[in-house]
Amino acid sequence: MEQQIAIQREKAAAETQAADALAARMDSEQAAASAAMARAQAEQEKADMARQLEVAQEIAAREFEQAKLIIMLKTIQNERGMGLLLISHDLALVRKVADRILVMREGKASGLLSRAEASEEAIMQLAALPSRRDATIKPVS
C-alpha cells in the first residue's frame, strides 16, 4: 500500500512538473508573440510618422512654390499695370491676392465683393445663393 502511495506521489509530482514546464513554455511563447506584436506595432508607428513627415514636407514645398508664383504674378501685374484673373477654390489664397472677388455657383455669378467685404462667411453666403440668370454684378468702388 505504501508503495502505491509513493508511486501516486511520484506520478503526481511528474504531472505537476510537466504541467509547470508546459505553462512555462506557453508563457514563453505568449511573451515572444507579444514582443513580436509590439515590435511590429512600433515599426508601423515609425513608418506612419515618417509618411506624415513626408506629406508635411510635400505640402510645405507646394505652398512655398505657390507663394513664389503669386509673388511673381503680382510683381508683373504691378510693373505692367495689368489685371490678373485668378480662378481658385482656395479662399485663403483668393482673399490674400484679389482686390475683388467674383463668387460663382453652377457656372454663374452669385456676387462680387471687395477685399474688405470678402470674409469667409460672406463668400460662403454668396456661394450658397441659388444662381440667377439675370444677376447683374455691380462694380465695386
Salt bridges, closest charged atoms under 4 A:
GLU29 OE2 - ARG25 NE 3.91
GLU43 OE2 - LYS46 NZ 3.50
GLU54 OE2 - ARG51 NH1 2.73
GLU58 OE2 - ARG51 NH1 3.87
GLU65 OE2 - LYS68 NZ 3.37
ASP99 OD1 - ARG115 NH2 2.78
GLU106 OE2 - ARG105 NE 3.68
